Structure formats: C-alpha cells, structure tokens
Amino acid sequence: MAAIEHPARPLDAEEARRVRRERLERVGKWLLPLLIMVLAIWLWDRICVWNGIPKYILPRPGVVVQTLYSDAGLLFSSLLVTLKITFLSLLLAVVGGVGLAVLFAQSKWVEMSFFPFAVVLQVTPIVAIFPLINIYVDNQTAKLLLCAWIVAFFPVLSNTTLGLNSVDRNLRDLFRLNGASRWQELWHLRLPAAMPSSAG
C-alpha cells in the first residue's frame, strides 16, 4: 500500500521570519568578520598613504606580505621558538595551577596560606619582575618561559579553584552520605565540575 503523502504545511509569517533570520545569522557568522577584516586592512593601507607614514614606523599591508615571503626562513624559525615557549609555559601553568588548586580544595588552611602569594604574583607587573629574572636566570629560553608562565599561571589557578569550590553542596553531601572519601569526591565530583571553569 503506497504511503499517503501529506502536502507540505505552508510556513506562517512568524516561522518564515525565524527561518530567514537563522539563514542570515548562518551567513553573517563568516561573512561579517570577513568584510570587517577586509575593511580594516584597506583602512590600514589608506592611513599609511594619507599620512605618509614611513614603513619602519607602520608598514603597509603589501609590505608586510612581501616581508613575510622574503624573510620566511628567519620568521619561521622565530615562530617555532615562540610556539615552543607558549606551549611549554601553558603546560607548566596548567600542571602547577591545577595541582595547587587541588591542594587548595582539599585544605582551607593551604588555600589561606598560599593564595595571597599567588595574588601578589598576579598583580605585580611583569616589567617589575623581569629585571630580577634577568639577573638570576642565565638561559634566555628559561627567562622567556618563566615570564610566560607567570602570566598564565594565576588565571588557571583562580578559575580551577573557583570551579572546585562551586560544586553543588547537595551533591557533596550525597557523596559523603554514601561514604565517599575526600579523594573520591575530588576525582568523581569536584574535578569534572571544575573542568568548564579551568577551560575558561
């Protein structure tokens, strides 16, 4: 027996507007940033021309592209060094920040003792810390790594600590009623709950 085909229900005015709006949003997500980027590059070029700005102060976009091509070897090796410093410092910040946040979550005394030092490290400008690093650290890579780690460490620590401490109290009580140890509560409840905060 052949299936009975129902005629497509015509869209009412409100639903048609919603469909058009969703379609425009899908296109706009990539088209608008692209147009703004093209406009910004054109404006950059025109500002250089209109004001006669020398290329050693602000090069035009074409000069930047030409330099990227002609000095590709030198710039690529510098890019590799930058990426190495970035990822190593991020790895150290995540390991150190999450590890210390776990200690903070397990003991309020540890948090009260050490969190002020982390805050002081964060609010002190890196330009004030770097001269000391420059005096006491000989290796150039280690200097850069330490500076990048200082910048990345506190956001990881504070966000992870916030996530670990913001777990629903009812869930924590449920874990305790079922005889979960503090480490089981940490591993199965608090760490999974803190993951969105750490990623943020």
VENQUIFEN-V661111 format. One line per field, one symbol per residue. ss: DSSP state (@ for helix, = for strand, . for the rest). psi: psi as a letter, one per 40 degrees, with the letter a starting at -180 (. if undefined). burial: b if it has 24 or more other C-alpha atoms within 12 Angstrom, else e. A space follows every 10 residues. Layout:
ss=???
psi=???
burial=???
This chain:
ss=.......... ..@@@@@@@@ @@@@@@@@@@ @@@@@@@@@@ @@@@@@@@@@ .......... @@@@@@@@@@ .@@@@@@@@@ @@@@@@@@@@ @@@@@@@@@@ @@@@@@.@@@ @@@@@@@@@@ @@@..@@@@@ @@@@@@...@ @@@@@@@@@@ @@@@@@@@@@ @@@@@...@@ @@@@@@@... .@@@@@@@@@ @@@@@@@@@.
psi=hihhhhihhi hidddddddd dddddddddd dddddddddd dddddddddd efhieedgii dddddddddd fddddddddd dddddddddd dddddddddd ddddddhddd dddddddddd ddehiddddd dddddehdhd dddddddddd dddddddddd ddddeeihdd dddddddefh iddddddedd dddeddddd.
burial=eeeeeeeeee eeeeeeeeee eeeeeeeeee eeeeeeeeee eeeebeeeee eeeeeeeeeb eeeeeeeeee eeeeeeeeee eeeebbebbb ebbbebbbbb bbbbbbeeee beeebeebee ebeeeeeeee eeeeeeeeee eebbbbbbbb bbbbbbbbbb bbbbbebeee ebeeeeeeee eeeebbeebb bebbbebbee
